[in-house]
Amino acid sequence: MNDKTTDDNITTDEKTGDKPRGRFGRPKRAGEETIWELMYRAIYQSLLFIGIFAVVGVIVGYMFYGLPGIWSAVMALVAVVLFCLSNPVLVAILSRMHLRPAAYLTWFLLGWMIKVAIVAVILLSIKDATWLNPKLCAILLLVGAMIILAAEVHTAATSRVPYVDPPTRDSSKD
């Protein structure tokens, strides 16, 4: 008897009687989820939240400020997309480089500093823009950043990536 049944996006384990898991369901057991699968899930969830944010942002922008409100929502959306999608892509690329932990952290923090600098430049450049509402754009940018943070925290909290400590050589056996 086959102990695993697969149907596109749903997998069940008949021996243990686990419930089906879909895109947002319980993740695979430890050691089954690779970094690429984890980053794909993070990007997928982020894009889902960004899509909802885009629709709501454009509607809110148009309701309160008309065409400048729509441009404010679009500018905030561009910044949020740049801010959120660069993180999983950066992690996926750095994990393939097999860097030492200090080098990995250095490159990761450098990526974060670049993202924060880009958002600061966007906020400073729209300060005096007449074709959009800077206050609405800043509010939507902060809301979008919080939504992306929630998506990334959800992905990290539900992921099961094992931590493996390599065995050390025992000098007394040599």
Residue pairs with C-beta under 8 A, 6 or more apart in sequence:
1 14
2 14
3 13
3 14
3 15
4 11
4 12
4 13
4 14
5 11
5 12
5 14
9 22
9 23
10 20
10 21
10 22
11 20
11 21
12 18
12 19
12 20
12 21
18 26
19 25
19 26
21 27
21 28
23 41
23 44
24 45
26 158
27 33
27 41
27 158
27 159
27 160
28 37
28 160
29 160
30 160
30 161
30 162
31 162
32 160
33 159
33 160
33 161
35 91
35 92
35 95
35 161
36 92
38 155
38 159
38 161
39 88
39 89
39 91
39 92
41 155
41 159
42 87
42 88
42 151
42 152
42 155
43 85
43 88
43 89
45 151
45 154
45 155
46 84
46 85
46 88
46 148
46 151
46 152
47 85
48 151
49 147
49 148
49 150
49 151
50 77
50 80
50 81
50 84
50 144
50 147
50 148
53 77
53 80
53 143
53 144
53 147
54 73
54 77
57 73
57 76
57 77
57 140
57 143
57 144
58 70
58 73
58 74
60 69
60 73
60 140
61 68
61 69
61 70
61 71
61 72
61 73
61 133
61 136
61 140
62 69
62 70
63 69
64 136
65 72
65 133
65 136
68 131
68 132
68 133
69 132
69 133
69 136
71 131
71 132
72 132
72 133
72 134
72 136
72 137
72 140
73 136
73 137
73 140
75 122
75 126
75 132
75 137
76 137
76 138
76 140
76 141
76 144
77 140
77 144
78 122
79 118
79 119
79 122
79 141
79 144
80 141
80 144
80 145
80 147
80 148
82 115
82 118
83 115
83 118
83 119
83 144
83 145
83 148
84 144
84 148
84 151
84 152
86 111
86 115
87 111
87 112
87 115
87 152
88 152
90 107
90 108
90 111
91 108
94 104
94 107
94 108
97 104
99 107
119 141
119 145
122 141
123 138
123 141
126 132
126 134
126 137
127 134
128 134
